Amino acid sequence: MTLAPSAPPSQALRRYQRAQDSLLGRWRFARATRMRTPLLSTLQAHFGELRVGLCRTEMQAHRRVCSADGAVDPMAISALAQLTATMVIEVSVPEGLCWTLRGLTIEYLRRAESRVVALARFDKTDWAETGLVGVPVTLSEAAGNEVARAVVSFAVAMRTD
């Protein structure tokens, strides 16, 4: 079964697009997305951009994500990478397929002491073959210095229900 590369937008993408009209809508979308996974709710991440193939999120350096020395904790950075990759895969995978998170590989390059911005790009458009796919995520500070690189792996398969 071959799926068209231009599949209709997912429910998550439609909710995001509707929420962009107001500040309260953007806040509610980000909160609802974070609350799906309790660990991610402490990040207080905000979505800067979300579309098929791209997701940009931001996380301020606040008390819940900083270590004792004032730097953003590496676990919070990896959780932000996971959230960003999960959202880009959710809006990019066509309706007839399902996905599950399989792994996270991350390389820390330097300390982050301010706002962290995560950018995930996903270029796959041919969904004729399913299997393991990797979503690269670049994490950088507000000043533009890259602090980490990650690849989040997902298993994509045909929906059986």
VMD Tcl script that draws the C-alpha trace (Angstrom):
set ca {
  {0.00 0.00 0.00}
  {1.49 3.33 -1.07}
  {0.50 6.50 0.74}
  {0.60 9.86 -0.96}
  {3.45 12.12 0.20}
  {1.01 15.00 0.57}
  {-1.19 13.45 3.25}
  {-3.78 15.66 4.97}
  {-2.56 17.48 8.09}
  {-2.64 15.53 11.33}
  {-4.94 16.39 14.24}
  {-2.00 17.79 16.23}
  {-1.04 20.11 13.37}
  {-4.64 21.31 12.97}
  {-4.84 22.02 16.73}
  {-1.55 23.92 16.59}
  {-2.70 26.02 13.63}
  {-5.98 26.91 15.37}
  {-4.12 27.83 18.57}
  {-1.86 30.35 16.82}
  {-4.62 32.96 16.73}
  {-4.28 33.87 20.40}
  {-1.71 33.93 23.18}
  {-3.98 31.81 25.37}
  {-4.39 29.29 22.55}
  {-0.62 28.93 22.12}
  {-0.20 28.48 25.89}
  {-2.98 25.87 26.07}
  {-1.53 23.90 23.12}
  {1.95 23.82 24.66}
  {0.57 22.83 28.07}
  {-1.63 20.06 26.63}
  {1.30 18.69 24.64}
  {3.62 18.69 27.65}
  {1.02 17.08 29.91}
  {0.79 13.98 27.72}
  {4.14 12.91 29.21}
  {4.49 13.90 32.90}
  {8.30 14.14 32.74}
  {8.07 16.77 29.98}
  {5.68 19.02 31.90}
  {8.53 20.43 34.03}
  {10.28 21.75 30.91}
  {7.72 24.51 30.33}
  {8.67 24.45 26.63}
  {7.02 26.72 24.09}
  {6.49 25.97 20.42}
  {7.99 28.52 18.06}
  {7.10 26.74 14.84}
  {5.39 23.48 13.96}
  {4.72 22.19 10.47}
  {5.25 19.04 8.46}
  {8.97 18.33 8.52}
  {9.94 21.00 11.07}
  {9.47 21.75 14.76}
  {11.15 24.47 16.83}
  {10.71 24.59 20.60}
  {12.21 26.80 23.30}
  {12.85 26.25 26.98}
  {13.86 28.98 29.42}
  {16.56 28.24 31.99}
  {14.47 28.15 35.17}
  {14.78 26.53 38.60}
  {13.20 23.21 37.64}
  {15.61 22.50 34.77}
  {18.85 23.98 36.14}
  {21.43 22.14 38.21}
  {23.08 23.54 41.35}
  {25.79 25.32 39.37}
  {23.24 27.27 37.29}
  {23.59 25.39 34.00}
  {20.65 23.74 32.27}
  {20.62 20.08 33.25}
  {21.61 17.67 30.43}
  {18.55 15.51 31.17}
  {16.29 18.50 30.54}
  {18.08 19.16 27.26}
  {17.55 15.55 26.17}
  {13.89 15.71 27.20}
  {13.48 18.86 25.08}
  {15.05 17.01 22.12}
  {12.60 14.13 22.65}
  {9.60 16.48 22.81}
  {10.65 18.31 19.65}
  {11.29 15.13 17.65}
  {8.04 13.56 18.86}
  {6.01 16.53 17.68}
  {7.67 16.66 14.24}
  {7.05 12.94 13.72}
  {3.46 13.27 14.92}
  {2.62 15.95 12.38}
  {4.67 14.40 9.54}
  {3.54 10.76 9.60}
  {0.39 10.18 7.48}
  {-2.85 8.98 9.08}
  {-2.52 5.32 7.99}
  {0.72 4.81 9.93}
  {1.57 4.59 13.61}
  {4.86 5.26 15.36}
  {6.60 4.44 18.64}
  {9.68 5.96 20.22}
  {12.65 3.57 20.07}
  {15.70 5.47 21.24}
  {17.61 8.68 21.80}
  {21.27 9.31 21.02}
  {22.63 12.64 22.20}
  {26.01 14.34 22.08}
  {26.59 17.20 24.52}
  {28.97 19.84 23.20}
  {28.96 22.53 25.92}
  {27.09 23.88 28.92}
  {23.87 25.77 28.41}
  {23.25 28.63 30.83}
  {20.36 30.41 29.15}
  {17.33 29.65 26.99}
  {17.70 26.46 24.92}
  {16.21 26.25 21.41}
  {15.61 22.84 19.81}
  {15.15 22.45 16.06}
  {14.07 19.14 14.53}
  {13.99 18.67 10.76}
  {12.45 15.60 9.14}
  {12.60 15.29 5.35}
  {11.01 11.89 4.68}
  {8.14 12.10 2.20}
  {8.04 8.57 0.76}
  {6.12 6.38 3.19}
  {5.94 3.28 0.97}
  {8.58 1.65 3.16}
  {8.14 1.73 6.90}
  {10.65 0.82 9.59}
  {13.10 2.62 11.83}
  {13.55 6.34 11.11}
  {15.77 8.86 12.86}
  {14.88 12.50 13.49}
  {17.92 14.79 13.93}
  {17.57 17.55 16.53}
  {19.93 20.49 16.97}
  {19.93 22.21 20.38}
  {21.47 25.65 20.82}
  {21.55 28.52 23.28}
  {19.80 31.83 22.72}
  {23.08 33.29 21.43}
  {23.21 30.62 18.72}
  {25.95 28.43 20.21}
  {25.20 24.77 19.62}
  {25.04 22.91 22.95}
  {23.97 19.43 21.83}
  {23.02 17.24 18.86}
  {20.54 14.40 19.10}
  {18.97 11.73 16.94}
  {15.64 10.37 18.15}
  {14.66 7.02 16.62}
  {11.08 5.98 15.89}
  {9.62 2.73 14.58}
  {7.01 3.54 11.93}
  {4.55 0.83 10.86}
  {1.20 0.40 9.15}
  {-1.75 0.87 11.48}
  {-3.53 -2.43 12.20}
  {-6.74 -1.21 13.88}
}
mol new
graphics top color blue
foreach p $ca { graphics top sphere $p radius 0.5 }
foreach p [lrange $ca 0 end-1] q [lrange $ca 1 end] { graphics top cylinder $p $q radius 0.2 }
display resetview
